[in-house]
Each structure stands twice: as C-alpha cells, then as structure tokens.
Amino acid sequence: MHNMPKKYYALFTLPTIIAFAIAFLIPFLFGIYLSFTNFRTVTDTTWVGFSNYIRAFTGDNNFVHALWFTVRFAIVSLILINLVAFTLALLLTGGVKGTNFFRTIFFMPNLIGGIVLGYIWQLIINGILLNFGVDLTYSATYGFWGLVVLMNWQQAGYMMVIYIAAIQSIPTEMVEAAKIDGANGWQIIRNITIPMVMPAITICTFLTLTNSFKLFDQNLALTAGAPARESAMLALDIYTTFYGRVGYEGVGQAKAVVFSIIVAIIVILQMRLTRTREVER
C-alpha cells in the first residue's frame, strides 16, 4: 500500500470525498447560508443578515435557557457516566465470576432506541413520583434528573466496554512490579491504570459530551420540554423553533449553527485537554 503510485490516491479517495461533500459539507454550508435568510422553502429565501441570530438570543429566553440546561446536563452526565463505567470496568476485570454475563447485561441498554427508552423511563419514574403527588413535568428539576438517570442507564455500559478493553491492554508485568514494590489497590489505579487508559478516557469523554449535547429523542419522549419548555435541551429547542413556529425557520437554522459551533469548540477543548495527559506505551 505504501508503494502505491500517488496518481492512484485520488482514485481511491474520491468516492469518500464526494460522499462527504454531498452528505455533510454542502448541506452544512447551505445551512449556514439559510441562517442569514428568512425562508419557508430552500428555494424561496430573503437575505436578512444577522437578524436571525439576534432574534435567537433576544426574541425569547428559551434558547439561552436550553443552552445552560444542556451545559449542566452535559457536565453531570460526563462525570457520572464515566465514573460508573470506569468503576464497572474495574470490577469486571478483577476476576469477578460471570464477567461475560454482566458485560452483556450492562451493554444491552445501549441497543434500545432513544424514543422507546424515553417512554420506558417516563413510566418508571412517573410511577415512583406519583406516590408523592408529582411527575416529571411538575418541575424542570425532575426532568433534569430523569434525563440524567436515563442517559446513565443507556450509555454507561457502552463506555464500560471501552474501558474494559483499555484496562485489559495494560501490561501485567507493570501491575505485578507495582505490587512487589508495595503499591496498594488505589495507588495502582491512580498511578498505573488511569494514566494507561487515558486514550480510552479521551474517547469516552468525547462520546459522552457529544451524546449529551445532541440528546433529542430521549428528551422528547421523557418530558417534551415540559413544563413550559423549561426542561428542553438545545436539540429539542431548535426542533420546536424550526417546526413549531411559523416564520421562525431562519431563527431555528441560526440556533442550529450556533449549536454546532458550541459543540465543536467544547469537543476540541476536551480532546486537547485529555490528550495532553495520555502517556506513550
């Protein structure tokens, strides 16, 4: 492969480049253009400049509220999901009987669709809360923690599999040498396990952040933004703006562009932060 003439590079990469341009690049750039227009259809547009962006932040407080709601949710989910997943990975690589069975059980929630999962947890959580005279739509706080529970239950098993693969790749000689030197379990985790699995931590934090910010179907099924859109996350707020308000298509598109920029910045910062802590084997 390394000896392949350069004239053939384009032949093999061109299909992928064309597919990327058609499926992502062109729609993304066209979407940026539409965010500066008023439109009902993509063939009938009127240029309005930054008006849609101004309306997105000043027209109502829903977008700003959804932004902070999503940021809080992403931070809590980032910590809890990775903490639970890493703990499970440590337990299941420590010689526990029935490891394969537990791995399968913990991973299975990730296979359930978001809409179905949202309705399942809506029934479960509301069944508990109704004993206290409230439900998920009573307060945004209930919706927030309901989403946290749902997200943890769905994603922790998937992240656990990644952590297990990383832990199992740690050289056993290194761990045995640390034990001979008198290191206890916590010291091994802190000084050997965590530094050696930093690439997996980078991947898991990236996936957790992106999944948290892009969460839509679970939010729609669990609370639909109730009460009064106070539990609506960014994706749901953009959806309701675009499809739920006549004449706000451009505003919804502007929100989508801002959303993409925010996610890109956060992911880039997260990747740089975690990668600087990775160690070479």
C-alpha positions in Angstrom: 0.0 0.0 0.0 2.9 2.4 0.8 4.3 1.7 -2.7 1.1 2.6 -4.5 1.7 5.4 -7.0 0.4 8.8 -6.0 -1.7 9.1 -9.1 -4.0 6.4 -7.7 -4.6 8.2 -4.4 -7.4 10.3 -5.9 -9.0 7.2 -7.5 -9.4 5.6 -4.0 -10.2 8.8 -2.0 -12.5 10.5 -4.5 -15.6 8.4 -3.7 -15.3 9.1 0.0 -14.7 12.8 -0.6 -17.7 13.0 -2.9 -19.9 11.2 -0.3 -18.6 13.5 2.5 -19.3 16.6 0.4 -22.8 15.5 -0.6 -23.9 14.2 2.8 -22.2 16.8 5.1 -20.2 19.6 3.7 -22.6 21.0 1.1 -25.7 20.8 3.5 -23.7 22.3 6.3 -22.5 25.3 4.2 -26.0 25.7 2.8 -27.4 25.6 6.3 -25.1 28.5 7.3 -26.4 30.5 4.3 -30.0 29.8 5.3 -29.3 31.1 8.8 -28.9 34.5 7.3 -32.2 34.4 5.5 -35.9 34.3 6.0 -37.4 31.3 4.2 -40.3 28.9 4.0 -38.6 26.7 1.4 -34.9 26.5 0.5 -35.7 27.9 -3.0 -37.5 31.0 -1.6 -35.1 32.9 0.6 -34.7 36.6 1.6 -31.4 37.8 3.0 -31.7 39.4 6.5 -28.2 39.3 7.7 -27.6 38.7 11.4 -31.3 39.3 12.3 -32.0 35.6 12.9 -29.0 35.4 15.3 -30.2 38.4 17.2 -33.8 37.0 17.4 -32.4 33.7 18.6 -30.8 35.3 21.7 -33.2 38.3 22.3 -36.6 37.1 20.9 -37.2 34.9 23.9 -35.2 33.2 26.7 -35.9 29.7 25.6 -32.6 29.3 23.6 -30.4 30.7 26.4 -32.2 28.6 29.0 -31.9 25.5 26.9 -28.2 26.2 26.4 -27.5 26.4 30.2 -29.8 23.4 30.8 -27.8 21.4 28.3 -24.4 22.5 29.7 -25.4 21.5 33.2 -26.7 18.2 31.9 -23.6 17.5 29.9 -21.3 18.2 32.9 -23.3 16.0 35.3 -23.6 13.2 32.7 -19.9 13.4 31.8 -18.8 12.9 35.4 -21.4 10.2 36.4 -21.3 8.1 33.2 -17.6 7.9 33.1 -17.3 7.3 36.8 -19.9 4.5 36.7 -18.4 3.0 33.5 -14.9 3.0 34.9 -15.9 1.5 38.2 -17.8 -1.3 36.4 -14.8 -1.9 34.2 -12.5 -2.2 37.2 -14.9 -4.7 38.9 -15.4 -6.8 35.8 -11.7 -7.0 35.1 -10.9 -8.0 38.7 -11.8 -11.7 38.4 -15.5 -11.5 39.2 -17.4 -14.6 38.3 -19.8 -14.3 35.4 -18.0 -11.4 33.8 -19.3 -12.1 30.3 -22.8 -12.2 31.5 -22.6 -8.9 33.4 -20.9 -7.2 30.4 -23.8 -8.3 28.2 -26.4 -7.1 30.7 -24.8 -3.7 31.2 -24.3 -3.2 27.5 -27.8 -4.1 26.4 -29.5 -0.7 27.3 -27.4 0.9 24.6 -29.2 -1.2 22.0 -32.6 0.3 22.8 -33.8 3.2 20.7 -34.0 6.6 22.3 -37.7 7.1 21.9 -38.6 3.7 23.3 -36.1 4.3 26.2 -37.6 7.7 26.9 -41.2 6.3 27.2 -40.0 3.3 29.3 -38.3 5.6 31.8 -41.2 8.0 31.8 -43.4 5.2 33.0 -40.9 4.0 35.6 -40.1 7.5 37.1 -43.6 8.8 37.0 -44.8 5.6 38.7 -42.4 6.5 41.6 -43.1 10.2 41.6 -46.9 9.9 41.6 -46.6 8.4 45.1 -45.5 11.9 46.1 -48.1 13.7 44.1 -45.8 14.9 41.3 -44.5 13.8 38.0 -41.7 14.6 35.6 -43.5 17.6 34.2 -44.1 19.1 37.6 -40.7 20.8 37.6 -37.7 21.1 35.3 -35.6 19.6 38.2 -37.4 16.3 37.9 -37.0 16.3 34.2 -33.3 17.1 34.5 -32.5 14.2 36.9 -34.8 11.9 34.9 -32.7 12.6 31.8 -29.5 12.1 33.9 -30.8 8.7 35.1 -31.9 7.7 31.6 -28.6 8.8 30.0 -26.5 6.9 32.6 -28.5 3.7 32.2 -28.2 3.8 28.4 -24.5 5.0 28.0 -22.6 3.6 31.0 -22.5 0.0 29.6 -21.1 1.2 26.3 -18.4 3.2 27.9 -17.7 0.3 30.2 -16.8 -1.9 27.2 -14.2 0.7 26.0 -12.7 1.0 29.5 -12.5 -2.8 29.8 -10.6 -3.1 26.5 -8.2 -0.4 27.7 -7.6 -2.0 31.1 -7.0 -5.4 29.7 -4.3 -4.0 27.4 -2.2 -2.8 30.4 0.9 -5.0 30.7 0.5 -7.4 33.6 4.2 -7.1 34.4 3.8 -3.4 35.2 1.0 -4.2 37.7 2.9 -7.1 39.2 6.0 -4.9 39.6 4.0 -2.3 41.4 2.5 -4.9 43.8 6.0 -6.2 44.6 7.1 -2.6 45.4 4.3 -2.5 47.9 1.7 -0.4 46.0 -1.9 -0.9 47.2 -5.0 -1.1 45.0 -5.7 2.7 45.0 -2.1 3.5 44.2 -2.1 1.1 41.2 -5.3 2.7 39.9 -4.1 6.2 40.3 -0.5 5.8 39.1 -0.8 3.0 36.5 -4.4 2.2 35.5 -5.7 5.8 34.9 -2.6 7.1 33.0 -2.5 3.9 30.9 -6.2 4.2 29.9 -6.1 7.9 29.1 -6.7 7.2 25.4 -9.9 5.4 26.4 -10.9 8.3 28.7 -10.4 10.7 25.8 -12.7 8.6 23.6 -15.3 8.1 26.4 -15.4 11.8 27.4 -15.7 12.8 23.7 -18.6 10.4 23.2 -20.3 11.4 26.4 -20.1 15.1 25.6 -21.3 14.8 22.1 -24.1 12.5 23.0 -25.2 14.8 25.9 -25.3 17.9 23.7 -27.1 16.1 20.8 -29.7 14.4 23.0 -33.0 14.8 21.4 -35.3 11.7 21.1 -34.9 10.8 24.8 -35.7 14.4 25.8 -38.8 14.5 23.5 -40.1 11.2 24.9 -39.4 11.8 28.5 -40.6 15.4 29.1 -41.1 17.0 25.6 -39.6 20.1 27.3 -42.3 20.4 29.9 -43.1 22.4 32.0 -43.2 25.4 29.6 -40.1 24.3 27.8 -38.0 24.5 31.0 -36.6 21.0 30.5 -36.0 21.4 26.8 -32.4 20.8 25.7 -30.7 22.5 22.7 -31.7 20.0 20.1 -35.3 20.0 21.2 -35.5 23.8 21.4 -34.1 24.0 17.8 -36.6 21.5 16.6 -39.6 23.3 18.2 -38.4 26.6 16.9 -38.0 25.4 13.3 -41.1 23.3 13.1 -43.3 24.7 15.8 -43.3 28.5 15.0 -44.3 29.9 11.6 -41.8 32.3 10.2 -39.1 31.2 12.6 -37.4 28.8 10.2 -34.4 31.1 9.8 -34.2 31.6 13.6 -34.2 27.8 14.1 -31.4 27.5 11.5 -29.4 30.2 13.2 -29.8 28.3 16.5 -28.5 25.2 14.8 -25.4 26.9 13.5 -24.7 28.4 17.0 -25.3 24.9 18.4 -22.8 23.3 16.0 -20.1 25.9 16.8 -20.6 25.5 20.6 -20.3 21.7 20.4 -17.2 21.9 18.1 -15.4 24.3 20.5 -16.2 22.2 23.6 -15.1 19.0 21.9 -11.9 20.5 20.6 -11.0 21.8 24.1 -11.9 18.5 25.7 -9.8 16.5 23.2 -6.8 18.7 23.7 -7.1 18.6 27.5 -7.3 14.8 27.7 -4.8 14.1 25.0 -2.1 16.1 26.9 -2.5 13.6 29.7 -2.0 10.5 27.6 1.2 8.5 28.0 3.0 6.6 25.3 3.5 2.9 25.9 
